[in-house]
Amino acid sequence: MGCRRVAVVSGLLLGCAREPAKVPEVRFVDVTEESGVARKTPTYDAAVGDFDADGAPDVYVGNHEYESVLLRNDGSGHFENRIGGSGIDPLGDKHGTAWTDANGDGLLDLFVSLGAFRGKGTKANPFYWNRGGGRFERAGDDVGLEDPSGRSRAVASFDFDRDGHLDLLVANHATPSRLFRNRGDGTFEDVSEKTGVSRYSAEAVTWTDYDADGNVDILFLTNSDGMRLLRNDGGRRLVDVTEEVGLDPWLEAGGVAFGDYDDDGVLDLYVSRGWGYVPHAYDDGAGTIRFALFGKSPRGFDFESPVADGGTIRAELYQQGSPAKPEQLRCGESGRPSSHAFACGGEEAIAAEAPAIEPGYALWRDPEPRKSCDSCPESYSWHLRWTGTGDWNESGILRGGASPKLVGIAGGPKRSGALYRGTGIGTFERVEAPGLAPTVNGQGAAWIDLNNDGTLDLYAVDTAADGAPSQSQLFLGDGRGGFVLAPVDSGATPRVVEGRPASVQHADFDRDGRVDLFVANGWGAPPFNRGRYALLRNVSPERHWLEIDLVGSASNRPGLGAWIEIVACGRKQVRHHDGGRSDLSQSIVRPHFGLGDCASVEALTVRWPSGAVSEQGDVEVDRVVEVHEPAWERG
């Protein structure tokens, strides 16, 4: 069998390496245009759920400050936007989203998180009851979900206290996060203070049951305290156990995903390391520099331009997401340009030092050309600086320059990821799995069996940097605890040249038994935040599969938080049903099992959040199995 893992102890690798096993191939085709989902907008994330209960997964995309879309799937993987007439307000400063079933009627309700005007105003996060027939009704102010000053980012839905009702958690940036307990009567109670949630502000959140005690635990990604794992103490309070269980509080944790990658029945954790906002100046090799600056003032970069007449630089400059104002711009010692898009060159661009402007952009060049080597052509050194404070960013496009070098700020973090193996006793150990060597600026991540071989694969999203192309990576599990990097020509990880992906959503959109991928590529600072949606259809060779449709009664209706175990051809697979959530949004899709060449499932067991257990034998494969929670009295 060879080595299953290599443990990391005090920086040393223990164990042995071996050649990875051959794994079934995976293939995807881009069907964005013909499927009807083609859009190019700013967006933080998408959420997948069957809002019209027809058995086909649909998609809601908030599109940040642009109009949202509600994409209804006709069952074949073709979509139509039904936001008009749905009752859902398409406008607002939207971030993460949650599909939930707050009243247990089998229809998915929708919660949308909004920003609070960068902390300078108030808002009301909308909650919509699903009334059927594609119609939603916005809940009134008395629903109990008030968070007027919260700079809301991520949303999660789960049953925190195991009372059979789905609660809502909102991760707030730079403001206290909120946990709303579902009373079961159409209203919620704010339990943020008593549970300890309000002690944390966060950019992202996920949830799981890492210690398999039946209680949902929370993992926050924060800017100040790094990654924090909070153990659920019986639905009463949350206890920070990050270091106690063996996790590192990575400040640069960009995304996380729980899944049993080594098939031992215990949840493992992948941490995708990187930054959502990366100081960067990208040279495309064709005379264009795209940049985004974050950090202390003054900040900027130096670059080169050909010698001819001193060169002319055409600049398109933004500040805090909006076009820079004329009074914030200077070309050398000359007067202010009339708009954020202007040309700077000739004698007017010359300056011996940074022109005085506070706050604002200064663009200038040195008086004399220079040569970087004896045989090199002459060129002029140019400089761009921003002076002034601010909590957001400066970004833009320069045409006519090359070879940028950041000044006053450091570049992004190491592009990597960390894998933690669950030990089965409520702790984790960091390991190095053969073949798993991500080189992405990590944001979202997901464990999915994309080639239906019965082993989880890891999709690591490369959120790149503003203006730079991104290239996500797919690591295929080899069934022995190692991985093989899927080739770029598999189609699973297309190169993104406009916008930036933040997460990946997955569901069998065309219902052929193979899991497809949906990526919204609109993350980042303007003008780099208008990315194209991508729907990638899985056309890998057909193998056997099984999906589970849970119907809870004493537990919450979608069965979120249930443990599902199958035994197929003597091999056990385990899933913890989190709906297929991302770090920012809550999807509700069916748990999916690949079976490879195995054409029979000997046993299917569901352990419900209520404590009830469902068991079936001799389950037919290549289909969706509906499992109803049996009658059960809580202890």
N, C-alpha and C positions, 0 to 999 in steps of 0.2 A: 504493500500500500504506500510506502514512503512516508515522509514527514507530513503531518497535518498542519503544523504551525511552528513558528519560531518565536519564542518569547523574548521580550526586551527587559533586561534586568541591569540597572545602573549603566545604561548605554551600551551593554554588550549583548550580542545575539547568542541565544542558546538554542541548540537543536541542530537540525541538518536541513539542507536544501535538496530539492529534487526537481526533475523535469516535470512540468505540469502535464496532466492527462489531456488527451484530445477531447474537445467538447463539440457538441453539435453547432453548426453554423447558425448565424442569425442574419436576417436581411430585412431592410425596411425601404419603403418608397415614400417619397414626399407627395402627399395627395392634398396639400393645402388648398390649391386653387379649385380643383374639381369637387372637393367636399363641401365648399361653401363657407369655410371658416376664414378665408383670407382677409386679414386686416393688418394695418401697420399703425400702432398707437403706443403711447406710454402705458405701462401697466406694471403692477407689482407681482401679480400672481393670478392663477385661475383656480376654480373649484369645480369638481366633477360630481354630478349627482343626477339621479333619474327623477326630475321634478314632476313629470307628468305620469309617472308610475306605469310606463308602457314596456318596461324591461330593457330599454336602451339608454345608456348613460349620456346625459346632456352636460353642457359646460356653461358656467357663468364666468365672465371676465370683467373685472371692474374698470380697467383702463384708466386708472388714476383720475385725472381731472377731465378726461374726455368721456364721451358717452359709453356706458356699459353695454355689453351684449349678453343676451340669454340665448344660447345656441341649442335649439332643439334637434335632437338626433332622430331621424326617421326610421332607425333600426338597421340601416345599411351602411351607416357611417357617413351619411350626407346630412348637412345641418342647415337650419334656417333660423335667422335671428328673430326671436319672439319678444324682445324687450318692449316694443311698442304695444300698448294695450294690456301688458301684463300687470300693471299697477306698481312696478318697481321703478323708482326714480333713477334715471340713467346718469344723473349728474352728481358731482361732489368730489371731495379730496379722498378718493377711495384707496384702500390698501388691501389688507387681508380680508377674506370672506369665509363664512362657514355655512355649509348645508347642515341642517339638523332636523330632528323631528320632535319639537318641543312639547307637543300635545299627544303624541303617540297615535296619531290617526293614519299613519302610513304614508302621509304626504310630506315631502321635504320642505321645511321652512328655511328662510334665508336671513342671515345676519351679515351686515356690511360694516366694516370698521372705517372710520373717517379720521383724518387729522384735525387738529384744532388750530389751523392757520399758524403753524410753527410756534405754538404756545402763546400766541397773541390774541386768541379769540376763543369762542366756545362753539360747540356743535352738538348734535344728537345722533348717535349711531343708529341707523334704521334697522328695525326688525320687521320681517314680513311673514305673515301667516299664509300658508299655501291653502287656498280655498278650492283647488281642483280646477280642471279645465284650462290650465295655463294662467289662472288668475291668482294674484297675490294681494293681500290687504295689509297695509302698514299698521303696526300696533300703535296704540295710543301712548301718551306720556306716562300712563299709570302702569305700564308693563314692568317697570322696575329696573330698567337697563341704563339708568342715567350715568353718564360719565362725561360731563360737559367740557372739562379741561383736558381730558386724556388725549395724548397724541398717539392715537391707536395705530398699530401696525399689524400684528398677527392675531388670529382668532383660532380657538380650538373648541370642540364640543365633545363632552364625555360625561359620564355619570360619576361625579366626584365622590358622592356619599352613598352610592349603591342603593338608592331608593326607587330606581326604575325610571327616573326622569333625567333627560339630558341637560346638563348645565353648560354655561358658556364662560370661557376664559379669554380675556382680552389683554394682550401684551402691549404696553404703552411705552413709547420712546420718551425718555427724560421726564416722565411723570409716572405716578404709581399705577401698576397693573391692576386689573380687576377680575374677580371671580364672582359670577352671578349664579346663585343656587336656584334651580327650577323648583318652585313650590308645587307644581303639578296642577295648578288651577288657572294657568294662563299668565301668571306673574312670576317675577324673579326677586330674590333677596340678595343684596350686596353683602357677601361674606368675606370680602377682601381683607379686612382688618383682622378678624378673628382667626382666619386660616393662615395669615402671614404673607399672602400674595402681594399685598400693597407695599411690602418692603422692597420689591423688585421693579425696576423699569427694564424693559427688554425690547430687542429688535425682532426676536423670533421665539417660537415656543413649539415644543412637541410633547406628546404624552405617551405613556406606555405602562406596563406593569412589570418593571425590571426584576422584582423579587418574587413574582408569581404568588403574591398573597391575596390576589383578588381586588386590591385597591389600586386605582389609577394614580400613577406618579407623574411628575411634571419635570421637564427639562427646559430651562430658560437659556437663551443666548443674550447676554447683556453686554453693554459697552464698558461698564465700570468694574463689574465683578467677574466677567468672563462667563464661561459655561457653568451653570449651577443645576445639579440634580436635586430635586425636592421630593422626599419620600412622603407618601400620603399616610398619615397616622389615623387610620380608621375613619376617614371622612370628616375629621375634626380640624386638623391643622397640618401644615407642611413643614418638614424638617430638612434642613440642608445637610446632605450626606455626601457631597461631591468628593472630597478628599477621602472620607471614611471608606467609601466603596472602591477606591482606587482610580478615580478619574482625575484628569488634569483640568484645571479651570482655564482652558484656553481662552485668551482674549480675542484671538483671531478665529474662533469657531464660526464659520460662515453658514454651516448647515449640518444637520445630524439626521441619522436614520437608524432605527432599531430593526433587527431581523436575525433569524437563526441561520447564519451563513454556513455553519459547520454541522448542521443537522444533529445536534445533541439534545434538542428540546429546550435549550436555554437561549434567551435573547442576548444578542451581541449588539455592539454599537459602533457605527462608523461616524467619525467627525470629519467633515470637509473643512479644511483650513484655508482661510483667505479673508479678504475684506470686500464688503459691498461697495465701498467708495475708495478708490485707489488713486493716489496722486500719480499722474501719468502724462507723458507727452509722446505720442506715437507718430513715427515717421513712416508713411506708406510707401516710400521709395519712389514716388512720382511727383514730389514737390509739395506735398500737403502734410501739415502737422496738425493732428487733433489732440487736444489736451483737456485735462481737468485737474484743478488744484485744490488740495485740502490741507490745512495745517496752519501754522503760525504765519503772521505777516512780518516783513514782506516775503512773498513767495513768487516763483515763476520759473523761467528756464532761459538758457542761452541757445542760440542756433546759428547756422551758417546760411549764407545766400550767395549766389554767383556774383562775380565782380562787375558785370556789365552795368555801367552807369550807377553803381551802388546798389542796384536791384530795387525792386518794388515788392512790398509784402501786402497782400490783401488779407484783411483781418475781419473775422466775424466773432464778436466777443459777447459773452453772457455773464451775468452775475446773479447768484442765488436763483437760478432757473429761468431768468427773464433776460431779454436783450439789455445789454449795458446801456446806460443813459449817456447822452453826449457829454455831460459834465463829468463823467467818470473816465473819459478817454483823452489820451494825448499821443500825438505822433511826434517824437523828438521834442524840440523846443517850440514846435509850431502850436497853433491854436487847437481848439477842440474839434474833432471830426463831428459831422452833423448827424451821424447815426452809428449804430453798433457795427455796421458793415462798412468798411472804408478801406482806402488804399493809403499806404505809408511808404514813401520812397524819396529818392533824390536828396537835395540839400536839406529839406525840411526834417528828414529823419535823423540827421547827425546830432549827436550829443556826447559830451565827454563823460557824463555820468547820468544816473537815472534822473529824468525830468521830475520836478516836484509836482505831485498831485496826491491829494489825500481826501477821501479814499478814491482809488481808481486804478485804471490800467495805464501803464507807460510802455510805449513801444519805441525803440530807438536802435541806431546802429553806431558802431565805432567810426571815427573819422577816416581811418586808413585801412586798406585791405591787409590781409596777412596770408602767409602760407604755412600750413601745418607740417610740411616737409619740403626738402629741396626740390623734389620732382612733382610736388602737388601743385595744382592750379591755385591762383589767388582767390580769396573769397572774403566777404565782409562778415564780421561777427555782429549778430543782432541779439537783442535782449527784450524779453517781455517780463514785466513785473506787475503784481497786484499789491497795493498797499492799502491797509485798512482791515478792520476786524469784521467778523461775521460768522454765523453758525452754519453756513451752508457751503457754497463752492463757487469757483470761477471756472469757466469752461469756454471752449471755442475752437475755431478752425483758422489756421494760417496757411495761405497759399503762396509759394515761392521760396520756402525755406526747407532746411534739412538738418539732420544730426542734432536733435534737441538734447539738452542735458539739464535736468532739474536743478534748481538752486533754492536753498532755504528750506527744503523739505526732502524727506526720504521717500524712496519708492515703496512699492507694496511689499507685503510679507512673502515668506517662502510659500510657493505653491505646492501644497501637499495635502495629506489626509492622515488620520490616525484611526487604527482599528483596535477596539477593545472587546475581548472575548468574555462573555458571561461565564462565571465559574460554577453557577448552580447553587451557591451559598450566599447570594445577595451581594456579590462583589464582582469586580472586573479586573482583568489583567491585560495590559497593552501587549499586543502581538504584532509580528510582521508576517503576513500571509504571503506565500510565494506568488509572484506575479502581480501583486497589488501595489502599484507604485504610481499613484496619481500625480500629475504635473499640472493641475488646474488651479486657477484662482477660485477656490471652492466657495460655493453658495449652497444651493440645494443638492440633495442626494436622495436616492431611493433604492431599496432592495426590491427587485422584481425578477421573476423567472421569465425571461423574454424568449428563450428558445425551448421552453416546455420540457426541459430534461430532468426536472425535479430538484434542481439546485438553484438557490437564489443568486442572481447576478446583481452587480452594483453599478448604478448609473450616477456618475459624478459630474455635476453641472459646472462648466467653466464660465463664470460670469465675466471673465476677462477684465478689461479696464475701459473707461469711456473712450470711444473712438477707435479701439483696437479690436481686431477680429477675435472671436472666441471659438474654441474647439473642445466640446465636452468629451468625456471618455466613458466607455462602457467596458466593465471588467466582467467577463463570463466566468461563473463558478465552475470549477472542474470536477466537483463531486468528491474531492479529497482535501478540501480546506484551502486550495489554492485557486488562482485566477489566470485567465488568459485575456489580454487586451484585444477587444474586437477591432478589426481593421477599419480605417476611416471609410473605405468603400463599401462597408456593410450598410451604410445609409442611416445608421442609428444616431450618429453624432454629426450632423451636417455643420459645416463652417458657417458661423453667423458674422456678417460684416456690417449689419445695421442693428442698432440696439444691443441690449445685453440680456441673456437669459438669467433668471434668478432661481427657477425651480423647474421641475418636470412633473407632469401629471400623467397617470397611466390608467387605462381601462380598455376593455375589449369593445371598442366603439362599433365595429362592424359585425360583432357576435359570431366570429369564425373560430373562437377558441384560442386565439393568439392575442397577447396584450399589446395594444398600440400606445403611442406616445403623443402627448400634446405639450408644446412648449410655447410660452408667451415671452417674446424677446424684447420687452419694452422697459427694462430696468436701466437707470442711469440718469446722468445730468443732461439737460438740454444742451445742445441739439442732438444728443446721441441716444435719446430715450424713445425713439419711435421705431420700435422693432416689429418685425413681421411675425405673426403667429406661424407656428409650424405644426401640422398634423402629419405624423409619420405612421404609415400603415405597416403592420408586421406581416411580412410575406415569407417568414422563415419556413423551412420544410415542416410539414404537418406532423405533430406528435400528439399523444393523448393528453387530456387535461380534465380538470374538474373545477367548477365554481360553486360557491356556497352562498345561498340567499337566506339570511337569517331573519326570522320573524319572532321578535321577543314579545313576552306578555308581562310577566313579573319584572323582567329586565326591560331596558329601553327597547323600543320597537326595532331599530336597525341592528340590535345586538352588539353595539360598539363596546369594546372591552372584553368580549368573549375570547376564550382560548379554543382553537380548532386543531384537531389532530387527525391525520389520516394515516392508514397503513396500506401501502400498495406494493404488491409483490415482495412483501417482507420488509419494506423500507418505510420508516416513519418520517413524516413531515409535520411541522408545527407552525401555526400562525397565531399571532395575537392581533385581533381585528381592531385596527385603528381607523378604518375607513379609507386608507390610502392617503393620509394627510401629508401635507408639506410643512415646511417651517412657518409659512405665512397663512395658509388657508386649510380649511377642513373639507375634504371630499368625503363622499360616502359611496364607495364602490364595493362590489363583492370580492371577498377573498378568493384568490386564484391559486390553483395548484397545477404545476406541470407534472406529467407522469411518464414522459419519455415513451418507451416501447411497452410500458405496462398497461394492459387492457382491463385491469380489474382493481377494485379497491376493496380490500377485505374488511376494513373497519373505518368508520367515521365517528368521531366523538367531539361533541361541543360542550364545553364547560361555560355556562352562562354566568354573567355578573351576579345574578341572584343566588347562585349556588346550585341551581338545577343542572342536570346533565342529560344530554341527548346522545343516544347511541344507535348507530345503524350498521348493518353488515351487508356484504355483497352489493355494493353501490355501483350502479352503471356509470361509465365514464363518458367523456366528450359531451357533457351537458351541464346545465345548471340544476343543482339539487336544492330544493327549498326545505329548510329545517325549522320547524316550529318549536318554541320552548314548551316543555311539558309543564303541567300544573305543578306548583311548588309553593310550599309555605316557608317563608323566611324564618331562620332560627333566631 
